[in-house]
Amino acid sequence: MVDVSGKPVTARLAVARASVLLSKESIRLIREGGMPKGDVQAAARIAGIMAAKKTPELIPLCHPLAISQAAVDIWLDEDKNSVEIESSVKTTDKTGVEMEALVAASVAALTIYDMCKAVDKGAVIQEVMLMNKSGGKSGVFKRAGKGFLKGRGQTPGVKKIK
């Protein structure tokens, strides 16, 4: 494990995303709340948040951190037949929360896969990536060429799951 004892405590934020491609039928069932295993959005959101908190138990050499906030937002993009996931994690600590955000998005995607697999054997998890991060010695990172999922009420084809 890397020694972070000499690093200053700073506010840290990381945002990650993932996408799950599904059939039109699966998208319809999610939208209408008809998946046999239940509420896909609620299960994936809680799983992602829980996963962020468990990151040091899953990723070797990852520091345990006092997470101040973990959030997972999930939307349907009916133009792409996908469920879009965005996770954000905050802390004030000596090391960043990129891994926590990536684990949250990944586990939310895996949960969506699990909830839909009885109906959709062809589901594909893709594009798990860090979107941005701030805080610490390396400063700010913003992924070029990829839009954020939050605040996209005006984006055609993208609808928040109710």
PLY file of the C-alpha trace (Angstrom):
ply
format ascii 1.0
element vertex 162
property float x
property float y
property float z
element edge 161
property int vertex1
property int vertex2
end_header
0.00 0.00 0.00
1.30 3.45 -0.90
2.30 5.65 2.06
-0.01 8.67 2.06
0.96 9.94 5.52
2.85 12.92 4.08
0.01 14.04 1.80
-2.26 16.92 2.79
-5.94 16.31 3.49
-7.98 17.86 0.66
-11.54 17.71 -0.64
-11.77 14.97 -3.27
-14.46 14.17 -5.84
-14.62 11.47 -8.50
-17.34 10.78 -11.08
-17.49 7.54 -13.08
-19.91 6.09 -15.55
-20.93 2.81 -17.08
-23.47 1.68 -19.63
-25.49 -1.52 -20.02
-26.81 -2.35 -23.49
-30.09 -4.25 -23.42
-32.85 -5.37 -25.75
-35.78 -3.07 -26.45
-37.97 -5.46 -24.47
-35.72 -5.19 -21.40
-35.71 -1.40 -21.64
-39.52 -1.46 -21.80
-39.75 -3.79 -18.79
-37.41 -1.59 -16.75
-39.34 1.55 -17.72
-42.66 -0.08 -16.77
-41.34 -1.75 -13.60
-41.98 -5.22 -15.00
-38.66 -7.03 -14.51
-39.26 -10.34 -12.68
-36.61 -9.60 -10.01
-38.12 -6.20 -9.16
-37.08 -2.56 -9.27
-33.89 -2.48 -11.34
-33.12 1.18 -10.62
-33.46 0.91 -6.84
-31.44 -2.31 -6.61
-28.63 -0.97 -8.81
-28.46 2.36 -6.99
-28.19 0.73 -3.54
-25.70 -1.88 -4.80
-23.48 0.85 -6.27
-23.50 2.92 -3.09
-22.76 -0.16 -0.95
-19.94 -1.14 -3.31
-18.30 2.29 -3.04
-18.14 1.79 0.74
-16.63 -1.71 0.30
-13.95 -0.76 -2.27
-10.93 -1.43 0.02
-12.28 -4.95 0.63
-12.52 -5.60 -3.13
-9.44 -3.86 -4.57
-6.06 -4.90 -3.14
-3.95 -2.05 -1.74
-6.84 0.45 -1.87
-6.89 2.71 1.19
-10.00 2.70 3.38
-11.52 6.20 3.26
-14.19 8.10 5.15
-16.64 8.66 2.29
-18.68 11.83 2.82
-21.06 11.15 -0.06
-21.73 8.40 -2.58
-24.48 8.72 -5.19
-25.54 6.62 -8.16
-27.83 8.04 -10.84
-29.42 5.79 -13.46
-31.20 6.71 -16.69
-32.62 4.92 -19.70
-31.31 5.96 -23.10
-33.96 4.52 -25.36
-32.17 5.68 -28.53
-29.22 3.41 -27.64
-31.26 0.73 -25.81
-29.08 1.26 -22.78
-29.18 1.94 -19.10
-26.72 4.71 -18.26
-25.08 4.91 -14.85
-23.20 7.76 -13.21
-21.63 7.47 -9.79
-20.07 10.24 -7.75
-18.07 9.90 -4.56
-16.75 12.62 -2.24
-14.34 12.64 0.67
-11.95 14.92 2.49
-8.84 12.79 2.86
-5.24 12.17 1.80
-6.05 10.09 -1.27
-8.66 10.15 -4.01
-11.94 8.33 -4.52
-11.55 7.34 -8.18
-11.62 3.62 -7.36
-14.72 4.05 -5.21
-16.55 5.82 -8.05
-15.45 3.19 -10.60
-16.46 0.31 -8.31
-19.84 1.94 -7.67
-20.56 2.32 -11.41
-19.31 -1.21 -12.13
-21.36 -2.90 -9.41
-24.45 -0.93 -10.39
-23.94 -2.20 -13.97
-23.45 -5.77 -12.73
-26.64 -5.48 -10.69
-28.57 -4.31 -13.75
-27.15 -7.29 -15.66
-28.21 -9.65 -12.86
-31.69 -8.17 -12.63
-32.20 -8.47 -16.40
-30.40 -11.71 -17.30
-33.52 -13.90 -17.11
-35.12 -11.76 -19.83
-32.03 -10.63 -21.75
-29.10 -13.05 -22.16
-27.42 -10.64 -24.59
-26.91 -7.76 -22.14
-23.52 -6.04 -22.48
-21.72 -3.95 -19.87
-19.52 -1.34 -21.52
-17.69 1.95 -21.13
-16.82 1.82 -17.45
-14.69 4.96 -17.09
-13.61 7.80 -14.88
-15.31 10.98 -16.10
-13.68 13.48 -13.80
-11.85 13.88 -10.55
-10.71 16.79 -8.45
-8.54 17.32 -5.42
-5.08 16.22 -4.45
-1.66 16.81 -5.96
-2.67 15.90 -9.52
-5.57 18.37 -9.50
-8.46 18.16 -11.93
-9.06 15.53 -14.61
-11.95 15.80 -17.09
-12.47 13.20 -19.79
-12.56 14.88 -23.19
-15.29 14.05 -25.68
-17.70 12.37 -23.26
-20.75 14.16 -21.89
-21.92 13.84 -18.35
-25.15 12.04 -17.63
-26.43 14.37 -14.89
-28.58 17.32 -15.83
-29.57 15.85 -19.14
-33.28 16.45 -19.01
-33.04 18.14 -22.41
-31.00 15.35 -24.03
-33.18 13.58 -26.65
-33.86 9.92 -25.96
-32.56 9.95 -22.39
-35.21 9.47 -19.74
-34.87 9.13 -16.00
-36.36 5.90 -14.70
-39.33 6.69 -12.48
0 1
1 2
2 3
3 4
4 5
5 6
6 7
7 8
8 9
9 10
10 11
11 12
12 13
13 14
14 15
15 16
16 17
17 18
18 19
19 20
20 21
21 22
22 23
23 24
24 25
25 26
26 27
27 28
28 29
29 30
30 31
31 32
32 33
33 34
34 35
35 36
36 37
37 38
38 39
39 40
40 41
41 42
42 43
43 44
44 45
45 46
46 47
47 48
48 49
49 50
50 51
51 52
52 53
53 54
54 55
55 56
56 57
57 58
58 59
59 60
60 61
61 62
62 63
63 64
64 65
65 66
66 67
67 68
68 69
69 70
70 71
71 72
72 73
73 74
74 75
75 76
76 77
77 78
78 79
79 80
80 81
81 82
82 83
83 84
84 85
85 86
86 87
87 88
88 89
89 90
90 91
91 92
92 93
93 94
94 95
95 96
96 97
97 98
98 99
99 100
100 101
101 102
102 103
103 104
104 105
105 106
106 107
107 108
108 109
109 110
110 111
111 112
112 113
113 114
114 115
115 116
116 117
117 118
118 119
119 120
120 121
121 122
122 123
123 124
124 125
125 126
126 127
127 128
128 129
129 130
130 131
131 132
132 133
133 134
134 135
135 136
136 137
137 138
138 139
139 140
140 141
141 142
142 143
143 144
144 145
145 146
146 147
147 148
148 149
149 150
150 151
151 152
152 153
153 154
154 155
155 156
156 157
157 158
158 159
159 160
160 161
